[in-house]
Amino acid sequence: MSEFFVAVLADAADEGKNIIVSMLVVGLVFLAVIFLGDLNGWFARRRHRRHS
């Protein structure tokens, strides 16, 4: 009977780890989108100043 509980707890721990890893990946995607947007704005301002 205790083997069953060990297997269930191990599955829960693996599932929790997968959730945390997926949340970190989503956070990195958000940061990448923000960074690319800021970089695009910086290049646009630089291009506008150069052609003025």
Secondary structure as a PSIPRED ss2 file (coil, helix, strand):
# PSIPRED VFORMAT (PSIPRED V4.0)

   1 M C   1.000  0.000  0.000
   2 S H   0.000  1.000  0.000
   3 E H   0.000  1.000  0.000
   4 F H   0.000  1.000  0.000
   5 F H   0.000  1.000  0.000
   6 V H   0.000  1.000  0.000
   7 A H   0.000  1.000  0.000
   8 V H   0.000  1.000  0.000
   9 L H   0.000  1.000  0.000
  10 A H   0.000  1.000  0.000
  11 D H   0.000  1.000  0.000
  12 A H   0.000  1.000  0.000
  13 A H   0.000  1.000  0.000
  14 D H   0.000  1.000  0.000
  15 E H   0.000  1.000  0.000
  16 G H   0.000  1.000  0.000
  17 K H   0.000  1.000  0.000
  18 N H   0.000  1.000  0.000
  19 I H   0.000  1.000  0.000
  20 I H   0.000  1.000  0.000
  21 V H   0.000  1.000  0.000
  22 S H   0.000  1.000  0.000
  23 M H   0.000  1.000  0.000
  24 L H   0.000  1.000  0.000
  25 V H   0.000  1.000  0.000
  26 V H   0.000  1.000  0.000
  27 G H   0.000  1.000  0.000
  28 L H   0.000  1.000  0.000
  29 V H   0.000  1.000  0.000
  30 F H   0.000  1.000  0.000
  31 L H   0.000  1.000  0.000
  32 A H   0.000  1.000  0.000
  33 V H   0.000  1.000  0.000
  34 I H   0.000  1.000  0.000
  35 F H   0.000  1.000  0.000
  36 L H   0.000  1.000  0.000
  37 G H   0.000  1.000  0.000
  38 D H   0.000  1.000  0.000
  39 L H   0.000  1.000  0.000
  40 N H   0.000  1.000  0.000
  41 G H   0.000  1.000  0.000
  42 W H   0.000  1.000  0.000
  43 F H   0.000  1.000  0.000
  44 A H   0.000  1.000  0.000
  45 R H   0.000  1.000  0.000
  46 R H   0.000  1.000  0.000
  47 R H   0.000  1.000  0.000
  48 H H   0.000  1.000  0.000
  49 R H   0.000  1.000  0.000
  50 R H   0.000  1.000  0.000
  51 H H   0.000  1.000  0.000
  52 S C   1.000  0.000  0.000
